[in-house]
Amino acid sequence: MAENPAYPVGLRLTGRKVVVLGGGQVAQRRLPALIAAGADILLVSPGATPSVEAMADAGEITWAKRPYTEGDLADAWYALIATSDPEANTAASAEAERHRVWCVRSDDADQATAWTPATGHSEGVTVAVLTTNAKGRDPRHTAAIRDAVVEGLRDGTLVAPHHRTRTSGVALVGGGPGDPDLITVRGRRLLAEADVVIADRLGPRDLLAELPPHVEVIDAAKIPYGRFMAQEAINNALIEHAKQGKSVVRLKGGDPYVFGRGMEELHALAEAGIPCTVVPGISSSISVPGAAGIPVTHRGVAHEFTVVSGHVAPDDERSLVDWPALARLTGTLVILMGVDKIGKIAETLVAHGKPADTPVALVQEGTTAAQRRVDATLATVAETVRTQEVRPPAVIVIGEVVNVGPGATA
């Protein structure tokens, strides 16, 4: 006769007594979840691993430093038997059966009255996987299924839309430097759950193709501006769609707060009473140089790095950058949005004391399949950009770190 499958259930253990026998590796793995569940935990074991001992020292569990004795399971709701003594395990299991205490045995699952599923968590959801076939029980296979489901929920590849708890609002999501794999797990999940996505040109475009058919994708560069400034038009589009009860994602390249005008959009949404979530992203100022083999800091070479917008030239009255001060720094200078101004930037740095032979690297389309790196110096960078036809988006790195990595050409 085929064995009946286990009946899955979630135990609410807050304030209820749980007994753990044995303080070894099994207890070390299982105790954190029991602590998180709010259980009143009694550990019975002569010894314990350092991690388990630390839980006792912190007051998260009560530790009776002795072997199991009859009566330890009195008044327990749940028991985990994981000692190295088979006789003690058998005796404790028998006591659990007499007292109708659900009991897990690490040494012999067939003699247990409960099994511990492979569990994982994602945004308030617990995924628990049990093997239904006792003869073919394979903990590694069960864990692999758990991992696949949890990862799918986290990165949005397994779409599970909210129905009761879902609320409208806007998420400002940093999409990272361009490679779709470099968006954060939370950002990808919110993207998968969106009704509307308003995307920047520099956002990870490949992710848009993965969205469900019902999702409206709006190119921020093509929003009709009319009498509004470009940013104001984007703000109004975010507010309009959110007020329609939709879940809106504003997908940006890099990080929303690194030259991304994220705070401007947050202020506009706050004034309109629209709830907003900010999801940080991997900034291209660090990740793109790294992808090209350039560390922005390196021991003995650079102890600091400075990120600057090159959108406004040094001689422009709108510039807020202290270029003479930057020229005196000995660390790394990373310039974003500065390809068309790099000639003037290099000239200004040299004029204020930066050596003309300071290495420069330009990394175009960083982290994407089209990535390329072009090296120069402050003296030659303007001509190099022209002859090599370097085009935005490109991250510019100035400093000795350019020559540290294996990709250096100097």
C-alpha positions as YAML, in Angstrom:
chain: A
units: angstrom
residues:
- id: 1
  name: MET
  ca: [0.00, 0.00, 0.00]
- id: 2
  name: ALA
  ca: [1.31, 3.46, -0.88]
- id: 3
  name: GLU
  ca: [2.22, 5.66, 2.07]
- id: 4
  name: ASN
  ca: [-0.13, 8.56, 2.71]
- id: 5
  name: PRO
  ca: [1.50, 11.93, 2.04]
- id: 6
  name: ALA
  ca: [2.27, 14.31, 4.89]
- id: 7
  name: TYR
  ca: [-0.35, 16.95, 5.60]
- id: 8
  name: PRO
  ca: [1.20, 20.41, 5.16]
- id: 9
  name: VAL
  ca: [0.44, 22.98, 7.83]
- id: 10
  name: GLY
  ca: [1.92, 26.17, 9.26]
- id: 11
  name: LEU
  ca: [2.57, 26.10, 13.00]
- id: 12
  name: ARG
  ca: [2.01, 29.30, 14.98]
- id: 13
  name: LEU
  ca: [4.54, 28.87, 17.77]
- id: 14
  name: THR
  ca: [4.60, 32.32, 19.34]
- id: 15
  name: GLY
  ca: [4.96, 31.90, 23.11]
- id: 16
  name: ARG
  ca: [4.58, 28.13, 22.87]
- id: 17
  name: LYS
  ca: [7.15, 25.69, 24.25]
- id: 18
  name: VAL
  ca: [9.44, 24.01, 21.75]
- id: 19
  name: VAL
  ca: [12.09, 21.53, 22.84]
- id: 20
  name: VAL
  ca: [15.29, 21.01, 20.86]
- id: 21
  name: LEU
  ca: [17.46, 18.05, 21.83]
- id: 22
  name: GLY
  ca: [21.06, 18.38, 20.68]
- id: 23
  name: GLY
  ca: [23.12, 21.50, 20.11]
- id: 24
  name: GLY
  ca: [25.00, 20.53, 16.95]
- id: 25
  name: GLN
  ca: [24.79, 21.55, 13.31]
- id: 26
  name: VAL
  ca: [21.15, 20.50, 12.89]
- id: 27
  name: ALA
  ca: [20.07, 22.69, 15.79]
- id: 28
  name: GLN
  ca: [22.24, 25.52, 14.47]
- id: 29
  name: ARG
  ca: [20.36, 25.43, 11.15]
- id: 30
  name: ARG
  ca: [16.86, 25.05, 12.62]
- id: 31
  name: LEU
  ca: [16.96, 27.34, 15.65]
- id: 32
  name: PRO
  ca: [16.92, 30.70, 13.80]
- id: 33
  name: ALA
  ca: [13.54, 29.93, 12.21]
- id: 34
  name: LEU
  ca: [12.10, 28.80, 15.53]
- id: 35
  name: ILE
  ca: [13.39, 31.98, 17.17]
- id: 36
  name: ALA
  ca: [11.88, 34.07, 14.37]
- id: 37
  name: ALA
  ca: [8.56, 32.27, 14.95]
- id: 38
  name: GLY
  ca: [8.56, 33.53, 18.54]
- id: 39
  name: ALA
  ca: [8.74, 30.08, 20.14]
- id: 40
  name: ASP
  ca: [9.68, 29.59, 23.78]
- id: 41
  name: ILE
  ca: [12.67, 27.34, 23.14]
- id: 42
  name: LEU
  ca: [14.30, 24.92, 25.53]
- id: 43
  name: LEU
  ca: [17.59, 23.45, 24.29]
- id: 44
  name: VAL
  ca: [18.67, 20.26, 26.06]
- id: 45
  name: SER
  ca: [22.27, 19.31, 25.27]
- id: 46
  name: PRO
  ca: [25.57, 18.87, 27.15]
- id: 47
  name: GLY
  ca: [27.35, 20.97, 24.52]
- id: 48
  name: ALA
  ca: [26.62, 23.27, 21.61]
- id: 49
  name: THR
  ca: [28.25, 24.87, 18.61]
- id: 50
  name: PRO
  ca: [29.56, 28.42, 19.11]
- id: 51
  name: SER
  ca: [26.61, 29.81, 17.11]
- id: 52
  name: VAL
  ca: [24.06, 27.96, 19.24]
- id: 53
  name: GLU
  ca: [25.88, 29.03, 22.40]
- id: 54
  name: ALA
  ca: [25.67, 32.63, 21.21]
- id: 55
  name: MET
  ca: [21.87, 32.28, 20.88]
- id: 56
  name: ALA
  ca: [21.72, 31.14, 24.48]
- id: 57
  name: ASP
  ca: [24.01, 33.95, 25.65]
- id: 58
  name: ALA
  ca: [21.74, 36.45, 23.89]
- id: 59
  name: GLY
  ca: [18.70, 35.09, 25.70]
- id: 60
  name: GLU
  ca: [17.03, 33.85, 22.53]
- id: 61
  name: ILE
  ca: [16.83, 30.28, 23.90]
- id: 62
  name: THR
  ca: [17.03, 28.58, 27.29]
- id: 63
  name: TRP
  ca: [19.87, 26.07, 27.48]
- id: 64
  name: ALA
  ca: [19.81, 23.08, 29.86]
- id: 65
  name: LYS
  ca: [23.41, 21.83, 29.72]
- id: 66
  name: ARG
  ca: [22.77, 18.12, 30.18]
- id: 67
  name: PRO
  ca: [21.62, 15.03, 28.23]
- id: 68
  name: TYR
  ca: [17.97, 14.28, 27.55]
- id: 69
  name: THR
  ca: [15.94, 12.85, 30.43]
- id: 70
  name: GLU
  ca: [12.39, 11.53, 30.58]
- id: 71
  name: GLY
  ca: [9.94, 14.38, 31.07]
- id: 72
  name: ASP
  ca: [11.83, 17.00, 29.02]
- id: 73
  name: LEU
  ca: [8.99, 17.11, 26.49]
- id: 74
  name: ALA
  ca: [6.30, 17.84, 29.07]
- id: 75
  name: ASP
  ca: [4.00, 20.67, 27.94]
- id: 76
  name: ALA
  ca: [5.84, 21.01, 24.62]
- id: 77
  name: TRP
  ca: [3.96, 21.74, 21.41]
- id: 78
  name: TYR
  ca: [6.76, 20.73, 19.08]
- id: 79
  name: ALA
  ca: [10.08, 18.93, 19.38]
- id: 80
  name: LEU
  ca: [13.23, 18.65, 17.31]
- id: 81
  name: ILE
  ca: [15.31, 15.59, 18.17]
- id: 82
  name: ALA
  ca: [18.86, 15.88, 16.88]
- id: 83
  name: THR
  ca: [21.27, 14.33, 19.35]
- id: 84
  name: SER
  ca: [24.16, 12.01, 18.46]
- id: 85
  name: ASP
  ca: [22.78, 9.33, 20.83]
- id: 86
  name: PRO
  ca: [20.40, 6.91, 19.00]
- id: 87
  name: GLU
  ca: [18.99, 5.55, 22.25]
- id: 88
  name: ALA
  ca: [18.18, 9.02, 23.55]
- id: 89
  name: ASN
  ca: [16.55, 9.90, 20.23]
- id: 90
  name: THR
  ca: [14.38, 6.77, 20.37]
- id: 91
  name: ALA
  ca: [13.36, 7.40, 23.97]
- id: 92
  name: ALA
  ca: [12.53, 11.05, 23.29]
- id: 93
  name: SER
  ca: [10.54, 10.08, 20.20]
- id: 94
  name: ALA
  ca: [8.52, 7.63, 22.28]
- id: 95
  name: GLU
  ca: [7.84, 10.32, 24.89]
- id: 96
  name: ALA
  ca: [6.68, 12.68, 22.17]
- id: 97
  name: GLU
  ca: [4.29, 10.02, 20.86]
- id: 98
  name: ARG
  ca: [2.82, 9.44, 24.34]
- id: 99
  name: HIS
  ca: [2.30, 13.16, 24.94]
- id: 100
  name: ARG
  ca: [1.06, 13.82, 21.39]
- id: 101
  name: VAL
  ca: [3.88, 16.25, 20.67]
- id: 102
  name: TRP
  ca: [4.70, 16.67, 17.00]
- id: 103
  name: CYS
  ca: [8.27, 15.50, 16.67]
- id: 104
  name: VAL
  ca: [11.00, 15.83, 14.02]
- id: 105
  name: ARG
  ca: [13.91, 13.39, 14.05]
- id: 106
  name: SER
  ca: [17.09, 14.27, 12.22]
- id: 107
  name: ASP
  ca: [18.46, 10.72, 12.42]
- id: 108
  name: ASP
  ca: [15.38, 8.78, 11.25]
- id: 109
  name: ALA
  ca: [12.65, 10.66, 9.38]
- id: 110
  name: ASP
  ca: [10.52, 7.52, 9.08]
- id: 111
  name: GLN
  ca: [10.15, 7.39, 12.86]
- id: 112
  name: ALA
  ca: [9.16, 11.04, 13.14]
- id: 113
  name: THR
  ca: [5.62, 12.40, 13.35]
- id: 114
  name: ALA
  ca: [6.58, 15.59, 11.51]
- id: 115
  name: TRP
  ca: [8.97, 16.55, 8.74]
- id: 116
  name: THR
  ca: [10.72, 19.88, 8.30]
- id: 117
  name: PRO
  ca: [10.09, 21.27, 4.83]
- id: 118
  name: ALA
  ca: [12.68, 23.14, 2.80]
- id: 119
  name: THR
  ca: [11.59, 26.74, 3.35]
- id: 120
  name: GLY
  ca: [12.37, 30.13, 1.89]
- id: 121
  name: HIS
  ca: [10.89, 33.61, 2.10]
- id: 122
  name: SER
  ca: [10.06, 36.40, -0.35]
- id: 123
  name: GLU
  ca: [8.18, 39.59, 0.55]
- id: 124
  name: GLY
  ca: [5.92, 38.17, 3.24]
- id: 125
  name: VAL
  ca: [5.46, 34.80, 1.53]
- id: 126
  name: THR
  ca: [6.89, 31.57, 2.94]
- id: 127
  name: VAL
  ca: [7.59, 28.82, 0.43]
- id: 128
  name: ALA
  ca: [7.69, 25.34, 1.98]
- id: 129
  name: VAL
  ca: [8.46, 22.21, -0.06]
- id: 130
  name: LEU
  ca: [7.95, 18.62, 1.15]
- id: 131
  name: THR
  ca: [8.75, 15.38, -0.62]
- id: 132
  name: THR
  ca: [5.55, 13.30, -0.93]
- id: 133
  name: ASN
  ca: [7.28, 10.03, -1.81]
- id: 134
  name: ALA
  ca: [8.97, 8.68, 1.32]
- id: 135
  name: LYS
  ca: [10.95, 6.03, -0.54]
- id: 136
  name: GLY
  ca: [12.39, 8.56, -2.97]
- id: 137
  name: ARG
  ca: [13.00, 11.32, -0.46]
- id: 138
  name: ASP
  ca: [15.81, 13.55, -1.69]
- id: 139
  name: PRO
  ca: [16.48, 16.65, 0.46]
- id: 140
  name: ARG
  ca: [18.71, 18.18, -2.25]
- id: 141
  name: HIS
  ca: [15.94, 17.94, -4.83]
- id: 142
  name: THR
  ca: [13.44, 19.46, -2.40]
- id: 143
  name: ALA
  ca: [15.82, 22.32, -1.60]
- id: 144
  name: ALA
  ca: [16.44, 22.93, -5.31]
- id: 145
  name: ILE
  ca: [12.70, 23.28, -5.94]
- id: 146
  name: ARG
  ca: [12.45, 25.67, -2.98]
- id: 147
  name: ASP
  ca: [15.33, 27.77, -4.30]
- id: 148
  name: ALA
  ca: [13.88, 27.94, -7.80]
- id: 149
  name: VAL
  ca: [10.49, 29.13, -6.56]
- id: 150
  name: VAL
  ca: [11.91, 31.70, -4.15]
- id: 151
  name: GLU
  ca: [14.34, 33.06, -6.73]
- id: 152
  name: GLY
  ca: [11.56, 33.32, -9.28]
- id: 153
  name: LEU
  ca: [9.40, 35.30, -6.86]
- id: 154
  name: ARG
  ca: [12.28, 37.56, -5.93]
- id: 155
  name: ASP
  ca: [13.50, 38.43, -9.41]
- id: 156
  name: GLY
  ca: [10.09, 38.56, -11.06]
- id: 157
  name: THR
  ca: [10.60, 35.65, -13.46]
- id: 158
  name: LEU
  ca: [7.83, 33.82, -11.59]
- id: 159
  name: VAL
  ca: [5.02, 36.35, -11.73]
- id: 160
  name: ALA
  ca: [2.52, 36.15, -8.87]
- id: 161
  name: PRO
  ca: [0.42, 39.33, -8.96]
- id: 162
  name: HIS
  ca: [-1.08, 40.64, -5.73]
- id: 163
  name: HIS
  ca: [-4.87, 40.86, -5.60]
- id: 164
  name: ARG
  ca: [-6.04, 41.74, -2.09]
- id: 165
  name: THR
  ca: [-3.05, 43.66, -0.71]
- id: 166
  name: ARG
  ca: [-1.82, 45.40, -3.82]
- id: 167
  name: THR
  ca: [-1.94, 49.19, -3.66]
- id: 168
  name: SER
  ca: [-1.35, 51.85, -6.27]
- id: 169
  name: GLY
  ca: [1.69, 54.05, -6.15]
- id: 170
  name: VAL
  ca: [5.06, 54.66, -7.74]
- id: 171
  name: ALA
  ca: [8.39, 52.88, -7.35]
- id: 172
  name: LEU
  ca: [11.53, 54.74, -8.37]
- id: 173
  name: VAL
  ca: [13.71, 51.83, -9.43]
- id: 174
  name: GLY
  ca: [17.42, 52.06, -10.14]
- id: 175
  name: GLY
  ca: [18.00, 49.69, -13.03]
- id: 176
  name: GLY
  ca: [21.77, 49.55, -12.76]
- id: 177
  name: PRO
  ca: [24.40, 50.27, -15.42]
- id: 178
  name: GLY
  ca: [22.79, 48.43, -18.35]
- id: 179
  name: ASP
  ca: [23.26, 44.69, -17.95]
- id: 180
  name: PRO
  ca: [19.76, 43.38, -17.08]
- id: 181
  name: ASP
  ca: [21.27, 40.94, -14.57]
- id: 182
  name: LEU
  ca: [22.55, 43.88, -12.50]
- id: 183
  name: ILE
  ca: [19.17, 45.23, -11.44]
- id: 184
  name: THR
  ca: [18.39, 44.50, -7.80]
- id: 185
  name: VAL
  ca: [16.15, 41.58, -6.88]
- id: 186
  name: ARG
  ca: [13.54, 43.95, -5.45]
- id: 187
  name: GLY
  ca: [13.65, 46.17, -8.52]
- id: 188
  name: ARG
  ca: [13.07, 43.25, -10.85]
- id: 189
  name: ARG
  ca: [10.16, 41.99, -8.77]
- id: 190
  name: LEU
  ca: [8.46, 45.39, -8.73]
- id: 191
  name: LEU
  ca: [9.00, 45.66, -12.46]
- id: 192
  name: ALA
  ca: [7.26, 42.32, -12.99]
- id: 193
  name: GLU
  ca: [4.27, 43.47, -10.91]
- id: 194
  name: ALA
  ca: [3.85, 46.88, -12.57]
- id: 195
  name: ASP
  ca: [0.87, 48.09, -14.60]
- id: 196
  name: VAL
  ca: [2.86, 50.96, -16.11]
- id: 197
  name: VAL
  ca: [6.60, 51.37, -16.63]
- id: 198
  name: ILE
  ca: [8.04, 54.78, -17.49]
- id: 199
  name: ALA
  ca: [11.57, 54.03, -18.64]
- id: 200
  name: ASP
  ca: [14.68, 56.12, -19.22]
- id: 201
  name: ARG
  ca: [16.84, 55.63, -22.27]
- id: 202
  name: LEU
  ca: [19.70, 54.43, -20.09]
- id: 203
  name: GLY
  ca: [17.64, 51.89, -18.16]
- id: 204
  name: PRO
  ca: [18.13, 48.13, -18.76]
- id: 205
  name: ARG
  ca: [16.06, 47.90, -21.95]
- id: 206
  name: ASP
  ca: [16.27, 44.11, -22.22]
- id: 207
  name: LEU
  ca: [14.06, 43.78, -19.14]
- id: 208
  name: LEU
  ca: [11.19, 45.53, -20.87]
- id: 209
  name: ALA
  ca: [10.81, 42.67, -23.34]
- id: 210
  name: GLU
  ca: [10.13, 40.29, -20.43]
- id: 211
  name: LEU
  ca: [7.11, 42.22, -19.14]
- id: 212
  name: PRO
  ca: [3.61, 40.72, -19.46]
- id: 213
  name: PRO
  ca: [1.58, 41.95, -22.47]
- id: 214
  name: HIS
  ca: [-0.81, 44.03, -20.35]
- id: 215
  name: VAL
  ca: [1.97, 46.27, -18.98]
- id: 216
  name: GLU
  ca: [2.06, 49.72, -20.57]
- id: 217
  name: VAL
  ca: [5.65, 50.77, -21.32]
- id: 218
  name: ILE
  ca: [6.28, 54.48, -21.81]
- id: 219
  name: ASP
  ca: [9.54, 55.89, -23.12]
- id: 220
  name: ALA
  ca: [10.25, 58.92, -20.94]
- id: 221
  name: ALA
  ca: [12.06, 60.60, -23.82]
- id: 222
  name: LYS
  ca: [8.87, 60.51, -25.90]
- id: 223
  name: ILE
  ca: [6.39, 61.93, -23.38]
- id: 224
  name: PRO
  ca: [4.75, 64.99, -24.99]
- id: 225
  name: TYR
  ca: [6.15, 67.97, -23.15]
- id: 226
  name: GLY
  ca: [3.85, 70.71, -24.46]
- id: 227
  name: ARG
  ca: [4.13, 73.71, -22.19]
- id: 228
  name: PHE
  ca: [5.93, 71.67, -19.52]
- id: 229
  name: MET
  ca: [9.63, 71.20, -19.02]
- id: 230
  name: ALA
  ca: [10.74, 67.62, -19.69]
- id: 231
  name: GLN
  ca: [11.07, 66.70, -16.00]
- id: 232
  name: GLU
  ca: [7.76, 68.31, -15.13]
- id: 233
  name: ALA
  ca: [6.07, 66.28, -17.86]
- id: 234
  name: ILE
  ca: [7.53, 63.07, -16.47]
- id: 235
  name: ASN
  ca: [6.38, 64.01, -12.97]
- id: 236
  name: ASN
  ca: [2.86, 64.60, -14.26]
- id: 237
  name: ALA
  ca: [2.83, 61.28, -16.10]
- id: 238
  name: LEU
  ca: [3.80, 59.46, -12.90]
- id: 239
  name: ILE
  ca: [1.07, 61.21, -10.93]
- id: 240
  name: GLU
  ca: [-1.59, 60.72, -13.59]
- id: 241
  name: HIS
  ca: [-1.11, 56.97, -13.88]
- id: 242
  name: ALA
  ca: [-0.83, 56.46, -10.11]
- id: 243
  name: LYS
  ca: [-4.07, 58.38, -9.53]
- id: 244
  name: GLN
  ca: [-5.77, 55.93, -11.88]
- id: 245
  name: GLY
  ca: [-5.06, 53.24, -9.29]
- id: 246
  name: LYS
  ca: [-2.16, 51.72, -11.20]
- id: 247
  name: SER
  ca: [1.13, 50.39, -9.93]
- id: 248
  name: VAL
  ca: [3.80, 52.49, -11.66]
- id: 249
  name: VAL
  ca: [7.51, 51.85, -11.96]
- id: 250
  name: ARG
  ca: [9.85, 54.66, -12.93]
- id: 251
  name: LEU
  ca: [12.78, 52.69, -14.34]
- id: 252
  name: LYS
  ca: [16.04, 54.62, -14.31]
- id: 253
  name: GLY
  ca: [19.60, 53.80, -15.25]
- id: 254
  name: GLY
  ca: [22.09, 53.44, -12.42]
- id: 255
  name: ASP
  ca: [20.76, 54.74, -9.10]
- id: 256
  name: PRO
  ca: [17.77, 57.13, -8.86]
- id: 257
  name: TYR
  ca: [19.70, 59.55, -6.66]
- id: 258
  name: VAL
  ca: [22.99, 59.67, -8.59]
- id: 259
  name: PHE
  ca: [22.31, 62.36, -11.20]
- id: 260
  name: GLY
  ca: [18.95, 60.69, -11.78]
- id: 261
  name: ARG
  ca: [16.61, 63.45, -10.55]
- id: 262
  name: GLY
  ca: [14.99, 60.90, -8.29]
- id: 263
  name: MET
  ca: [14.45, 63.36, -5.45]
- id: 264
  name: GLU
  ca: [12.68, 65.79, -7.79]
- id: 265
  name: GLU
  ca: [10.22, 63.06, -8.72]
- id: 266
  name: LEU
  ca: [9.83, 62.02, -5.07]
- id: 267
  name: HIS
  ca: [8.97, 65.59, -4.09]
- id: 268
  name: ALA
  ca: [6.40, 65.88, -6.87]
- id: 269
  name: LEU
  ca: [4.76, 62.62, -5.85]
- id: 270
  name: ALA
  ca: [4.72, 63.61, -2.18]
- id: 271
  name: GLU
  ca: [3.03, 66.92, -3.00]
- id: 272
  name: ALA
  ca: [0.38, 65.01, -4.96]
- id: 273
  name: GLY
  ca: [-0.16, 62.57, -2.09]
- id: 274
  name: ILE
  ca: [1.14, 59.60, -4.08]
- id: 275
  name: PRO
  ca: [2.96, 56.88, -2.08]
- id: 276
  name: CYS
  ca: [6.43, 56.23, -3.39]
- id: 277
  name: THR
  ca: [9.03, 53.51, -2.88]
- id: 278
  name: VAL
  ca: [12.68, 54.13, -3.73]
- id: 279
  name: VAL
  ca: [14.74, 51.12, -4.81]
- id: 280
  name: PRO
  ca: [18.47, 51.91, -4.98]
- id: 281
  name: GLY
  ca: [20.40, 50.73, -8.01]
- id: 282
  name: ILE
  ca: [23.99, 49.86, -8.81]
- id: 283
  name: SER
  ca: [25.61, 53.11, -9.89]
- id: 284
  name: SER
  ca: [27.53, 53.16, -13.16]
- id: 285
  name: SER
  ca: [30.15, 55.32, -11.45]
- id: 286
  name: ILE
  ca: [31.53, 52.20, -9.73]
- id: 287
  name: SER
  ca: [30.19, 49.26, -11.71]
- id: 288
  name: VAL
  ca: [31.20, 50.37, -15.20]
- id: 289
  name: PRO
  ca: [34.87, 50.99, -14.31]
- id: 290
  name: GLY
  ca: [34.82, 47.65, -12.49]
- id: 291
  name: ALA
  ca: [33.43, 45.88, -15.54]
- id: 292
  name: ALA
  ca: [36.31, 47.35, -17.55]
- id: 293
  name: GLY
  ca: [38.92, 46.14, -15.07]
- id: 294
  name: ILE
  ca: [39.38, 49.45, -13.27]
- id: 295
  name: PRO
  ca: [39.03, 49.64, -9.46]
- id: 296
  name: VAL
  ca: [38.03, 53.14, -8.36]
- id: 297
  name: THR
  ca: [40.20, 52.63, -5.27]
- id: 298
  name: HIS
  ca: [43.32, 50.50, -4.84]
- id: 299
  name: ARG
  ca: [45.70, 50.11, -1.94]
- id: 300
  name: GLY
  ca: [48.75, 52.31, -2.34]
- id: 301
  name: VAL
  ca: [47.24, 54.08, -5.37]
- id: 302
  name: ALA
  ca: [43.96, 55.78, -4.48]
- id: 303
  name: HIS
  ca: [42.33, 56.17, -1.09]
- id: 304
  name: GLU
  ca: [39.31, 58.09, -2.35]
- id: 305
  name: PHE
  ca: [37.20, 58.58, -5.43]
- id: 306
  name: THR
  ca: [35.01, 61.48, -6.46]
- id: 307
  name: VAL
  ca: [32.01, 61.28, -8.77]
- id: 308
  name: VAL
  ca: [31.24, 64.38, -10.80]
- id: 309
  name: SER
  ca: [28.67, 65.32, -13.40]
- id: 310
  name: GLY
  ca: [30.25, 66.52, -16.63]
- id: 311
  name: HIS
  ca: [26.93, 67.68, -18.05]
- id: 312
  name: VAL
  ca: [27.91, 71.31, -17.51]
- id: 313
  name: ALA
  ca: [31.34, 72.56, -18.70]
- id: 314
  name: PRO
  ca: [33.79, 73.99, -16.11]
- id: 315
  name: ASP
  ca: [33.49, 77.50, -17.55]
- id: 316
  name: ASP
  ca: [29.70, 77.47, -17.54]
- id: 317
  name: GLU
  ca: [28.24, 79.80, -14.92]
- id: 318
  name: ARG
  ca: [25.74, 77.07, -13.95]
- id: 319
  name: SER
  ca: [28.52, 74.71, -12.82]
- id: 320
  name: LEU
  ca: [28.50, 73.82, -9.12]
- id: 321
  name: VAL
  ca: [31.75, 71.83, -9.28]
- id: 322
  name: ASP
  ca: [34.96, 73.13, -7.69]
- id: 323
  name: TRP
  ca: [37.27, 72.03, -10.51]
- id: 324
  name: PRO
  ca: [40.43, 73.63, -9.04]
- id: 325
  name: ALA
  ca: [39.88, 71.58, -5.86]
- id: 326
  name: LEU
  ca: [39.39, 68.40, -7.88]
- id: 327
  name: ALA
  ca: [42.67, 69.04, -9.68]
- id: 328
  name: ARG
  ca: [44.49, 68.96, -6.34]
- id: 329
  name: LEU
  ca: [43.06, 65.60, -5.27]
- id: 330
  name: THR
  ca: [45.32, 62.55, -5.58]
- id: 331
  name: GLY
  ca: [42.55, 59.96, -5.79]
- id: 332
  name: THR
  ca: [40.28, 58.83, -8.61]
- id: 333
  name: LEU
  ca: [37.95, 61.15, -10.49]
- id: 334
  name: VAL
  ca: [34.90, 59.56, -12.14]
- id: 335
  name: ILE
  ca: [32.96, 61.72, -14.56]
- id: 336
  name: LEU
  ca: [29.46, 60.89, -15.75]
- id: 337
  name: MET
  ca: [27.75, 62.54, -18.73]
- id: 338
  name: GLY
  ca: [30.98, 64.25, -19.74]
- id: 339
  name: VAL
  ca: [31.95, 62.90, -23.17]
- id: 340
  name: ASP
  ca: [31.20, 66.08, -25.09]
- id: 341
  name: LYS
  ca: [32.80, 68.27, -22.39]
- id: 342
  name: ILE
  ca: [35.90, 66.16, -21.68]
- id: 343
  name: GLY
  ca: [38.22, 68.41, -23.66]
- id: 344
  name: LYS
  ca: [37.35, 71.44, -21.57]
- id: 345
  name: ILE
  ca: [37.37, 69.37, -18.38]
- id: 346
  name: ALA
  ca: [40.87, 68.02, -19.09]
- id: 347
  name: GLU
  ca: [42.14, 71.48, -19.97]
- id: 348
  name: THR
  ca: [40.79, 72.90, -16.69]
- id: 349
  name: LEU
  ca: [42.26, 70.12, -14.57]
- id: 350
  name: VAL
  ca: [45.69, 70.54, -16.14]
- id: 351
  name: ALA
  ca: [45.50, 74.32, -15.77]
- id: 352
  name: HIS
  ca: [44.99, 73.88, -12.03]
- id: 353
  name: GLY
  ca: [47.87, 71.49, -11.50]
- id: 354
  name: LYS
  ca: [46.79, 68.01, -12.58]
- id: 355
  name: PRO
  ca: [49.68, 66.41, -14.54]
- id: 356
  name: ALA
  ca: [48.97, 66.27, -18.26]
- id: 357
  name: ASP
  ca: [50.08, 62.64, -18.40]
- id: 358
  name: THR
  ca: [47.44, 61.53, -15.85]
- id: 359
  name: PRO
  ca: [45.82, 58.35, -17.23]
- id: 360
  name: VAL
  ca: [42.24, 58.51, -18.50]
- id: 361
  name: ALA
  ca: [39.92, 55.68, -19.49]
- id: 362
  name: LEU
  ca: [36.59, 56.05, -21.27]
- id: 363
  name: VAL
  ca: [34.23, 53.08, -20.96]
- id: 364
  name: GLN
  ca: [31.39, 53.24, -23.45]
- id: 365
  name: GLU
  ca: [28.14, 51.22, -23.04]
- id: 366
  name: GLY
  ca: [29.57, 49.67, -19.87]
- id: 367
  name: THR
  ca: [28.36, 46.20, -18.76]
- id: 368
  name: THR
  ca: [26.52, 45.63, -22.05]
- id: 369
  name: ALA
  ca: [27.48, 43.53, -25.06]
- id: 370
  name: ALA
  ca: [28.61, 46.75, -26.78]
- id: 371
  name: GLN
  ca: [31.07, 47.74, -24.04]
- id: 372
  name: ARG
  ca: [34.40, 49.12, -25.15]
- id: 373
  name: ARG
  ca: [37.26, 50.84, -23.38]
- id: 374
  name: VAL
  ca: [39.44, 53.60, -24.80]
- id: 375
  name: ASP
  ca: [42.52, 54.82, -22.91]
- id: 376
  name: ALA
  ca: [44.21, 58.21, -23.11]
- id: 377
  name: THR
  ca: [45.77, 60.90, -20.90]
- id: 378
  name: LEU
  ca: [44.52, 64.33, -19.94]
- id: 379
  name: ALA
  ca: [46.72, 65.73, -22.69]
- id: 380
  name: THR
  ca: [45.33, 63.46, -25.40]
- id: 381
  name: VAL
  ca: [41.77, 62.65, -24.30]
- id: 382
  name: ALA
  ca: [40.00, 65.31, -26.37]
- id: 383
  name: GLU
  ca: [41.64, 64.15, -29.59]
- id: 384
  name: THR
  ca: [41.17, 60.50, -28.65]
- id: 385
  name: VAL
  ca: [37.43, 60.98, -28.16]
- id: 386
  name: ARG
  ca: [37.22, 62.57, -31.60]
- id: 387
  name: THR
  ca: [39.34, 60.05, -33.50]
- id: 388
  name: GLN
  ca: [37.95, 56.98, -31.69]
- id: 389
  name: GLU
  ca: [34.40, 58.30, -32.02]
- id: 390
  name: VAL
  ca: [33.55, 57.76, -28.38]
- id: 391
  name: ARG
  ca: [29.84, 58.35, -27.84]
- id: 392
  name: PRO
  ca: [27.58, 58.58, -24.79]
- id: 393
  name: PRO
  ca: [26.81, 56.86, -22.57]
- id: 394
  name: ALA
  ca: [30.38, 56.55, -21.36]
- id: 395
  name: VAL
  ca: [31.96, 56.70, -17.92]
- id: 396
  name: ILE
  ca: [35.25, 58.55, -17.72]
- id: 397
  name: VAL
  ca: [37.86, 57.54, -15.14]
- id: 398
  name: ILE
  ca: [40.82, 59.82, -14.39]
- id: 399
  name: GLY
  ca: [43.68, 58.69, -12.17]
- id: 400
  name: GLU
  ca: [46.43, 56.15, -11.65]
- id: 401
  name: VAL
  ca: [43.89, 53.36, -11.05]
- id: 402
  name: VAL
  ca: [43.41, 53.28, -14.83]
- id: 403
  name: ASN
  ca: [46.76, 51.50, -15.12]
- id: 404
  name: VAL
  ca: [46.22, 49.04, -12.24]
- id: 405
  name: GLY
  ca: [43.99, 46.44, -13.85]
- id: 406
  name: PRO
  ca: [44.74, 43.89, -16.61]
- id: 407
  name: GLY
  ca: [42.75, 45.92, -19.15]
- id: 408
  name: ALA
  ca: [45.15, 48.88, -19.07]
- id: 409
  name: THR
  ca: [46.82, 49.81, -22.36]
- id: 410
  name: ALA
  ca: [49.40, 52.19, -20.97]
...
